[in-house]
């Protein structure tokens, strides 16, 4: 027996038999489907399945279009698998992770439920258009709508943290942006609107909102001042009293020349300027003086509320100016006036002021006026008004003149000389020399109505 098994021919036969047995074991596994299984599979058609894009770098690009936007799928599976799967279990996707700006044709990827196979996909590719995003900075414009409470006005909106934003859009759309802004309602408001959150939008030239614009920041905080009507007018200084003896102002510089006033519109319409009262009596040294603005009826606010004035006070000097002509004002029609005293019909005055101002003073800088309003024929002693540059005051010289008034028509009865002069002279305005601003900082003239003048005490 051992000899037979060790024979080469016997060994070959045994090997052949074992090979046949192994082949049979492999090819006749009872787990392999029977020949009748293919006949149990079914197909299903899914129409208009939308294409889904993924992977695009949305910080740099925007997907403008996908063509076509849907495809048709034909799938195969057992009746059981096909019935278990809903339409939402099927998807068709296109990968945009590697695309840049421009048009691209890309293959589609179908994702199917378990147990379902793809038979066909129509079409199996799509054309995508990708555009690069661009960013541009714009200044924000906030508009107000509505009407504040009666007598109030809406001011210019104040934006926080900044009045500028960045707008990101495809280059073609970005070129259409005309402005960036928002709207705040001020309807019925009687006080400042504070910290109003306003959502911004980008608008084209026709005022239409540009959809898809990315704004950074997209919301700003806005304050809208609600104020009374206002008006800006010149600031004038009214000089009250007199400088202390021996002192004069050499330099006068306010930090504001105009002031904004707030109040009812009918009140503002009547105001042409604002006066600031400056008391001269206490100005004994150079420095800064603060003057609070106040006093106008119905003005609710001044801006600035206080004006500061830098003043230089120096020792006074005097200067005489001789031969100044006198201008006659207020003389009635048909009347003539002649100055009888002084006989030269000109006056001499002495003025006081800062040395530097006196050095530059010219006779033409000083006007002398006599007012004869309401006077008829006769002889009158009337005060003169000396108008000189601000901070230069008359302290001596002629204070009055004597004037003879005659008429073109003969009088039926000659009035006694000086009759009624006292009453008329008392009606004459006391003149003040100085700034020409209406200040009473100069020396006041006076007369007693008699033919012979009674000079007042020097200012």
C-alpha positions as CSV (number, residue, x, y, z in Angstrom):
1,X,0.0,0.0,0.0
2,X,2.8,2.4,0.9
3,X,4.5,1.7,-2.3
4,X,1.3,2.5,-4.3
5,X,0.8,5.8,-2.5
6,X,4.4,6.8,-3.1
7,X,4.0,6.0,-6.8
8,X,4.2,9.3,-8.9
9,X,1.1,8.5,-10.9
10,X,-1.0,7.8,-7.8
11,X,0.1,11.1,-6.3
12,X,-0.9,13.0,-9.5
13,X,-4.4,11.4,-9.4
14,X,-4.9,12.3,-5.8
15,X,-3.9,15.9,-6.4
16,X,-6.3,16.1,-9.3
17,X,-9.2,14.8,-7.2
18,X,-8.5,17.3,-4.4
19,X,-8.3,20.2,-7.0
20,X,-11.8,19.2,-8.3
21,X,-13.2,19.1,-4.8
22,X,-11.8,22.6,-3.9
23,X,-13.2,24.1,-7.1
24,X,-16.6,22.7,-6.4
25,X,-16.6,24.1,-2.9
26,X,-15.8,27.6,-4.2
27,X,-18.2,27.8,-7.1
28,X,-21.2,26.1,-5.4
29,X,-21.4,28.3,-2.2
30,X,-25.0,28.2,-1.0
31,X,-24.8,32.0,-0.2
32,X,-24.5,33.0,-3.9
33,X,-27.8,34.3,-5.4
34,X,-29.7,31.9,-7.5
35,X,-30.2,32.5,-11.2
36,X,-33.6,33.8,-10.5
37,X,-32.6,37.0,-8.4
38,X,-32.0,39.5,-11.2
39,X,-35.6,39.1,-12.2
40,X,-36.7,40.6,-8.8
41,X,-35.0,44.1,-9.3
42,X,-37.0,47.1,-10.4
43,X,-36.1,50.6,-11.8
44,X,-37.3,54.0,-10.7
45,X,-37.1,57.5,-12.4
46,X,-36.6,60.6,-10.3
47,X,-37.3,63.8,-12.2
48,X,-36.1,67.4,-11.4
49,X,-33.7,66.5,-8.7
50,X,-32.1,69.8,-7.7
51,X,-28.3,70.1,-8.0
52,X,-26.6,71.1,-4.8
53,X,-23.3,73.0,-4.8
54,X,-20.7,72.7,-2.0
55,X,-17.1,73.5,-1.2
56,X,-17.1,77.1,-2.6
57,X,-14.8,79.6,-0.9
58,X,-17.6,82.1,0.0
59,X,-15.2,84.6,1.4
60,X,-13.7,85.2,-2.0
61,X,-16.3,84.0,-4.6
62,X,-20.0,83.9,-5.2
63,X,-21.9,81.3,-7.3
64,X,-23.7,83.3,-10.0
65,X,-25.4,80.4,-11.8
66,X,-25.7,76.6,-12.2
67,X,-27.0,75.3,-15.5
68,X,-29.0,73.1,-15.5
69,X,-30.3,73.5,-12.0
70,X,-31.9,70.0,-11.9
71,X,-31.3,66.5,-13.4
72,X,-33.1,63.2,-13.9
73,X,-32.0,60.0,-12.2
74,X,-32.8,56.4,-13.2
75,X,-32.1,54.0,-10.3
76,X,-32.4,50.3,-9.7
77,X,-33.1,48.2,-6.6
78,X,-35.5,45.8,-5.0
79,X,-39.0,46.8,-4.6
80,X,-38.5,46.9,-0.8
81,X,-35.4,49.2,-1.0
82,X,-37.1,51.5,-3.5
83,X,-40.2,51.9,-1.4
84,X,-38.3,52.6,1.8
85,X,-36.3,55.5,0.2
86,X,-38.0,58.9,-0.1
87,X,-37.0,61.6,-2.6
88,X,-35.0,63.4,0.1
89,X,-32.7,60.4,0.3
90,X,-31.4,61.1,-3.2
91,X,-29.1,64.0,-3.9
92,X,-26.9,65.2,-6.7
93,X,-23.9,67.4,-5.8
94,X,-21.2,69.4,-7.6
95,X,-17.9,70.1,-5.9
96,X,-16.7,73.8,-6.2
97,X,-13.8,73.6,-3.8
98,X,-11.2,74.0,-6.6
99,X,-12.9,76.5,-8.9
100,X,-11.9,80.2,-9.4
101,X,-13.6,83.1,-11.2
102,X,-15.2,82.2,-14.5
103,X,-17.3,79.4,-16.2
104,X,-16.6,75.8,-15.4
105,X,-18.1,72.5,-16.6
106,X,-18.1,70.0,-13.7
107,X,-19.1,66.4,-13.2
108,X,-22.0,65.6,-10.9
109,X,-21.9,63.2,-8.0
110,X,-25.0,61.2,-7.1
111,X,-25.6,60.0,-3.5
112,X,-28.2,57.2,-3.3
113,X,-30.0,55.3,-0.5
114,X,-28.5,51.9,0.6
115,X,-29.4,49.1,-1.7
116,X,-30.1,51.4,-4.6
117,X,-27.9,51.6,-7.7
118,X,-27.5,54.3,-10.3
119,X,-28.6,53.3,-13.8
120,X,-28.3,56.8,-15.5
121,X,-28.1,60.5,-14.7
122,X,-29.2,63.1,-17.3
123,X,-27.2,65.3,-17.6
124,X,-24.2,64.0,-15.7
125,X,-22.4,67.4,-15.7
126,X,-23.3,71.1,-15.2
127,X,-21.9,74.5,-16.2
128,X,-21.3,76.8,-13.2
129,X,-20.4,80.5,-13.3
130,X,-18.4,81.9,-10.4
131,X,-17.6,85.6,-9.8
132,X,-15.0,87.0,-7.5
133,X,-16.2,89.1,-4.5
134,X,-14.9,92.7,-4.1
135,X,-15.1,95.1,-1.1
136,X,-15.4,98.8,-1.1
137,X,-15.7,101.4,1.7
138,X,-18.7,103.8,1.7
139,X,-19.7,106.7,3.9
140,X,-23.1,106.1,5.6
141,X,-26.0,108.5,4.9
142,X,-28.7,108.5,7.6
143,X,-32.0,110.1,6.6
144,X,-34.7,111.3,8.9
145,X,-38.4,110.8,8.2
146,X,-41.4,112.4,9.9
147,X,-41.8,115.8,11.6
148,X,-40.6,116.6,15.1
149,X,-42.9,118.2,17.6
150,X,-44.1,121.7,16.8
151,X,-41.3,124.2,17.2
152,X,-38.5,121.6,17.0
153,X,-36.0,120.7,14.4
154,X,-34.0,117.5,13.7
155,X,-30.3,118.0,13.5
156,X,-27.6,116.1,11.7
157,X,-27.5,112.4,12.8
158,X,-24.4,111.3,14.7
159,X,-23.2,107.7,14.0
160,X,-21.3,105.3,16.2
161,X,-18.8,103.7,16.1
162,X,-18.0,105.2,12.7
163,X,-19.8,106.7,9.7
164,X,-18.1,104.3,7.3
165,X,-18.9,100.7,6.3
166,X,-17.5,98.1,4.0
167,X,-19.7,96.6,1.3
168,X,-18.9,93.2,-0.3
169,X,-20.5,92.2,-3.6
170,X,-19.5,90.7,-7.0
171,X,-17.6,93.3,-9.0
172,X,-20.5,93.8,-11.4
173,X,-23.0,94.4,-8.6
174,X,-20.6,96.5,-6.5
175,X,-20.3,99.1,-9.4
176,X,-24.1,99.7,-9.0
177,X,-23.9,100.8,-5.4
178,X,-24.7,104.5,-5.2
179,X,-24.9,105.0,-1.5
180,X,-25.2,103.1,1.8
181,X,-27.6,104.3,4.5
182,X,-30.6,103.9,6.7
183,X,-33.6,105.8,8.1
184,X,-34.5,107.1,11.5
185,X,-38.0,108.3,12.4
186,X,-38.3,111.7,14.2
187,X,-42.1,111.9,14.1
188,X,-43.3,113.9,17.1
189,X,-39.9,113.9,18.8
190,X,-39.2,116.8,21.3
191,X,-35.9,115.6,22.6
192,X,-32.7,114.1,21.2
193,X,-33.1,110.5,20.0
194,X,-30.2,108.5,21.4
195,X,-28.6,105.1,20.6
196,X,-31.1,104.1,17.9
197,X,-30.0,100.9,16.2
198,X,-30.3,101.4,12.5
199,X,-29.9,98.5,10.0
200,X,-28.0,99.6,6.9
201,X,-28.6,98.7,3.2
202,X,-26.8,99.4,-0.1
203,X,-28.9,101.3,-2.7
204,X,-28.5,101.8,-6.5
205,X,-29.0,105.1,-8.3
206,X,-32.8,104.6,-8.4
207,X,-33.0,104.1,-4.6
208,X,-33.6,100.3,-4.8
209,X,-32.0,98.0,-2.3
210,X,-29.2,95.8,-3.8
211,X,-29.9,92.3,-2.5
212,X,-27.1,90.1,-1.4
213,X,-24.8,92.9,-0.3
214,X,-22.7,92.1,2.7
215,X,-22.2,95.1,5.0
216,X,-19.6,95.4,7.8
217,X,-20.9,96.6,10.1
218,X,-24.5,96.0,9.1
219,X,-26.0,98.0,12.1
220,X,-24.9,101.3,13.5
221,X,-26.0,103.3,16.6
222,X,-27.4,106.7,15.7
223,X,-28.1,109.8,17.8
224,X,-30.4,112.5,16.2
225,X,-30.3,115.9,18.0
226,X,-33.8,117.4,18.3
227,X,-33.6,121.1,19.1
228,X,-35.5,124.3,18.9
229,X,-35.1,126.3,15.7
230,X,-31.8,128.1,15.7
231,X,-30.0,131.1,14.1
232,X,-26.4,132.3,14.0
233,X,-26.0,136.1,14.5
234,X,-23.1,138.5,15.1
235,X,-22.0,139.1,18.7
236,X,-21.7,142.7,19.7
237,X,-20.2,144.1,23.0
238,X,-22.0,146.7,25.0
239,X,-19.5,148.6,27.2
240,X,-21.1,149.7,30.4
241,X,-19.7,152.3,32.9
242,X,-16.3,153.8,32.6
243,X,-12.7,152.6,33.0
244,X,-11.1,153.3,36.3
245,X,-9.3,156.7,36.4
246,X,-6.0,156.6,34.5
247,X,-6.6,153.3,32.8
248,X,-7.5,152.3,29.2
249,X,-8.0,149.2,27.2
250,X,-5.2,148.5,24.7
251,X,-6.2,145.1,23.4
252,X,-9.6,143.4,23.2
253,X,-10.0,140.0,21.7
254,X,-13.1,137.8,22.1
255,X,-12.9,134.0,21.4
256,X,-16.2,134.2,19.4
257,X,-17.6,136.7,17.0
258,X,-20.9,134.9,16.3
259,X,-23.4,133.1,18.5
260,X,-26.0,130.5,17.8
261,X,-29.4,131.1,19.5
262,X,-32.3,128.7,19.9
263,X,-35.9,129.5,20.3
264,X,-39.3,129.9,18.5
265,X,-38.9,130.8,14.9
266,X,-40.9,134.0,15.1
267,X,-38.6,135.2,17.9
268,X,-35.5,134.4,16.0
269,X,-36.7,136.2,12.9
270,X,-36.6,139.5,14.9
271,X,-33.1,139.1,16.2
272,X,-30.2,140.5,14.2
273,X,-27.5,140.4,16.8
274,X,-26.7,139.5,20.4
275,X,-25.3,141.9,22.9
276,X,-22.7,140.9,25.5
277,X,-22.5,143.4,28.4
278,X,-19.0,144.3,29.6
279,X,-18.7,146.3,32.8
280,X,-15.7,148.6,32.5
281,X,-15.7,149.8,36.1
282,X,-13.9,146.8,37.5
283,X,-11.2,146.4,34.8
284,X,-8.1,147.2,36.8
285,X,-5.7,144.7,35.2
286,X,-5.1,142.6,32.1
287,X,-6.5,139.1,31.8
288,X,-9.4,137.1,30.6
289,X,-13.0,138.1,31.3
290,X,-15.9,135.7,30.9
291,X,-19.3,137.1,29.9
292,X,-22.4,135.0,30.2
293,X,-24.9,135.6,27.4
294,X,-28.4,136.1,28.5
295,X,-31.4,138.4,28.5
296,X,-33.2,137.9,25.2
297,X,-36.8,137.0,25.6
298,X,-37.8,133.5,24.6
299,X,-34.3,132.5,23.6
300,X,-33.9,129.0,25.2
301,X,-30.2,128.5,24.6
302,X,-27.0,130.3,23.5
303,X,-24.1,128.5,21.9
304,X,-21.6,129.3,23.2
305,X,-23.3,130.2,26.5
306,X,-20.3,132.1,27.7
307,X,-17.8,134.2,25.7
308,X,-14.3,134.8,26.9
309,X,-12.5,138.1,26.1
310,X,-8.7,138.6,26.5
311,X,-8.2,142.2,27.6
312,X,-5.0,144.3,28.1
313,X,-5.3,147.2,30.5
314,X,-2.6,150.0,30.3
315,X,-2.1,153.4,31.8
316,X,-3.9,156.1,29.8
317,X,-2.6,159.0,27.9
318,X,-4.4,162.0,26.5
319,X,-4.2,163.7,23.1
320,X,-5.7,167.0,21.9
321,X,-7.3,167.1,18.5
322,X,-8.1,170.6,17.1
323,X,-10.3,172.0,14.4
324,X,-12.8,169.2,14.0
325,X,-15.8,170.1,11.9
326,X,-19.3,169.6,13.4
327,X,-21.9,167.8,11.4
328,X,-25.4,169.2,11.9
329,X,-28.3,166.7,11.9
330,X,-32.0,166.9,12.3
331,X,-32.5,170.4,11.0
332,X,-36.0,171.1,9.8
333,X,-36.9,171.9,6.2
334,X,-36.5,175.6,5.3
335,X,-34.2,176.2,8.2
336,X,-30.5,177.2,8.3
337,X,-28.1,176.8,11.1
338,X,-24.9,178.7,11.9
339,X,-22.5,177.9,14.7
340,X,-21.8,181.1,16.5
341,X,-19.6,179.6,19.3
342,X,-16.9,178.6,18.7
343,X,-16.7,181.3,16.0
344,X,-14.5,179.1,13.9
345,X,-17.4,176.7,13.7
346,X,-15.0,173.9,14.6
347,X,-14.3,172.3,17.9
348,X,-11.3,171.2,19.9
349,X,-11.4,168.0,21.9
350,X,-9.2,166.0,24.2
351,X,-9.3,162.3,24.1
352,X,-8.0,159.6,26.4
353,X,-6.9,156.0,25.5
354,X,-4.1,153.6,25.3
355,X,-0.8,155.1,24.0
356,X,-0.6,152.8,21.0
357,X,-4.1,153.6,19.9
358,X,-3.6,157.4,20.3
359,X,-0.5,157.2,18.2
360,X,-2.4,155.8,15.2
361,X,-5.4,158.0,15.7
362,X,-6.1,160.4,12.8
363,X,-8.5,163.4,12.8
364,X,-10.7,161.6,10.2
365,X,-11.2,158.8,12.7
366,X,-13.3,161.1,14.9
367,X,-16.7,162.5,14.0
368,X,-18.5,165.3,15.9
369,X,-22.3,165.6,15.5
370,X,-24.9,168.1,16.8
371,X,-28.5,167.1,16.7
372,X,-31.0,170.0,16.1
373,X,-34.1,167.8,15.8
374,X,-37.3,169.7,16.8
375,X,-35.8,173.1,17.0
376,X,-37.1,176.2,15.2
377,X,-35.6,179.6,14.6
378,X,-33.6,180.9,17.6
379,X,-30.3,180.5,19.4
380,X,-29.5,177.3,21.2
381,X,-26.7,175.7,23.1
382,X,-26.6,172.0,22.2
383,X,-24.4,169.2,23.2
384,X,-22.1,167.6,20.7
385,X,-21.7,163.8,20.3
386,X,-18.1,162.7,19.7
387,X,-17.9,159.3,17.8
388,X,-14.4,157.9,18.1
389,X,-12.8,154.4,17.8
390,X,-13.7,152.0,20.6
391,X,-11.8,152.5,23.9
392,X,-10.9,156.1,23.0
393,X,-13.0,158.6,25.0
394,X,-13.4,162.3,25.1
395,X,-12.2,163.7,28.4
396,X,-11.9,167.4,27.6
397,X,-12.4,170.2,25.1
398,X,-15.7,171.5,23.7
399,X,-18.7,169.7,25.0
400,X,-21.4,172.0,23.5
401,X,-21.8,174.5,20.7
402,X,-24.0,177.5,20.3
403,X,-26.1,177.5,17.1
404,X,-28.3,180.2,15.5
405,X,-31.2,178.8,13.5
406,X,-32.9,181.0,10.9
407,X,-35.8,180.5,8.5
408,X,-36.3,181.3,4.8
409,X,-39.8,182.7,5.7
410,X,-40.2,185.9,7.7
411,X,-41.5,185.2,11.2
412,X,-44.8,186.9,12.3
413,X,-43.4,187.5,15.7
414,X,-39.8,187.2,16.8
415,X,-39.4,184.8,19.6
416,X,-37.3,185.9,22.5
417,X,-33.8,184.6,22.3
418,X,-33.4,181.2,23.8
419,X,-37.1,180.9,24.5
420,X,-38.0,177.3,24.8
421,X,-34.3,176.4,24.5
422,X,-34.3,174.8,27.9
423,X,-37.0,172.3,27.0
424,X,-35.5,171.6,23.6
425,X,-32.0,171.2,24.9
426,X,-33.2,168.8,27.6
427,X,-34.7,166.7,24.8
428,X,-31.4,166.4,23.1
429,X,-29.6,163.1,23.5
430,X,-26.6,163.0,25.7
431,X,-23.7,161.9,23.4
432,X,-21.2,159.2,24.3
433,X,-17.8,158.9,22.7
434,X,-16.1,155.5,22.3
435,X,-16.7,152.4,20.4
436,X,-19.6,153.3,18.2
437,X,-21.4,150.2,19.5
438,X,-24.0,152.0,21.6
439,X,-21.8,151.7,24.7
440,X,-22.0,154.4,27.3
441,X,-18.2,154.1,27.9
442,X,-17.4,157.7,26.9
443,X,-18.0,161.1,28.3
444,X,-21.6,162.3,28.3
445,X,-22.3,165.9,27.1
446,X,-25.0,168.0,28.7
447,X,-26.5,171.5,28.5
448,X,-29.0,173.5,30.5
449,X,-30.9,175.2,27.6
450,X,-29.5,178.7,28.2
451,X,-27.6,180.7,25.5
452,X,-24.4,180.4,27.5
453,X,-23.2,176.9,27.9
454,X,-22.6,175.2,31.2
455,X,-19.9,172.6,30.6
456,X,-20.5,169.3,32.5
457,X,-17.9,167.7,34.6
458,X,-15.2,165.9,32.6
459,X,-15.7,162.2,32.3
